[in-house]
Amino acid sequence: MFRNDPVYRRFYRLWQDMNLGIAAVFGDFLNLPLARTYELYELWCFLRLVRAGVETFGPESVETGNLFTTDAAGGMTLAVGSVMVSVGGGWLLCFQKKYEEFWEETDGRGSYSRIMVPDVVAVAPVTPDGTPGRLIVLDAKYRIDGSLNDALNSIHAYRDALVQESDAGKITGFVSAAYLMAPWHGDIASERAYRDVKMPGRLFHPAYRGTFRFGAVALRPGMTVTEISEALQTIIADAATAPMPAYDG
């Protein structure tokens, strides 16, 4: 009966379009569908962290040549997908690096279950004995309130399933920490014990992150470079001494 009313019918079609992810609505900037805003957020997080690396380590040792590609006409395009950038101090930031099964990877580092592509990984410097640096997984989630379990499952999988095989055949984990990145505005309430803070705020609690090398950091548009640099330094400090899990076989 309601659909016979022209006004309601227009409203109903609009509601259907919204349920489809606003797929037909585009913004003026980048011609990006609103349904894919999360992709823009993933790229924004990576570029802001690269800029934070410059702030943290200084511009002298930063190498951003891999961020751009050029064409014959002299045009320049921002590279996306499996991009690695040196941000100084021996640290690397990688955007959407693919990890296949570890026995298929030339360096013996990969997944023991399925192909995995974290949004951003921070790779620590090579150790004095030549061992490749540990990995910090950073998974961008534009929204976490409505899909918190899925978000947590993803960083659990990255932390647990990415392993490395030594020349002697020993298999160990090499992810020292895993965090969500989200434009969260809630009160972290760090003066309270993390056990007394409800989700998702608990994930952002400094003591929770430091204890488990797991949780979330707030990265949102409007933050200064200094604030994002502080977040990057916190992530690095949290993951500096995390023990690596070992696997028999």
Sequence and secondary structure as in RCSB ss.txt:
>XXXX:A:sequence
MFRNDPVYRRFYRLWQDMNLGIAAVFGDFLNLPLARTYELYELWCFLRLVRAGVETFGPESVETGNLFTTDAAGG
MTLAVGSVMVSVGGGWLLCFQKKYEEFWEETDGRGSYSRIMVPDVVAVAPVTPDGTPGRLIVLDAKYRIDGSLND
ALNSIHAYRDALVQESDAGKITGFVSAAYLMAPWHGDIASERAYRDVKMPGRLFHPAYRGTFRFGAVALRPGMTV
TEISEALQTIIADAATAPMPAYDG
>XXXX:A:secstr
 GGGSHHHHHHHHHHHHHHTTSTT B SSTT BGGGHHHHHHHHHHHHHHHHHHHHH GGGEE GGGEEE TTS 
EEE  SSEEEEEETTEEEEES  B BTTTSTTSEEESSS B  SEEEE    TTS    EEEEEE S  SSSHHH
HHHHHHHHHHHEEEE TT  EEE EEEEEEEE   S   TTS GGGS TTGGGG HHHHHHHSEEEEE  TT  H
HHHHHHHHHHHHHTTT    EE  
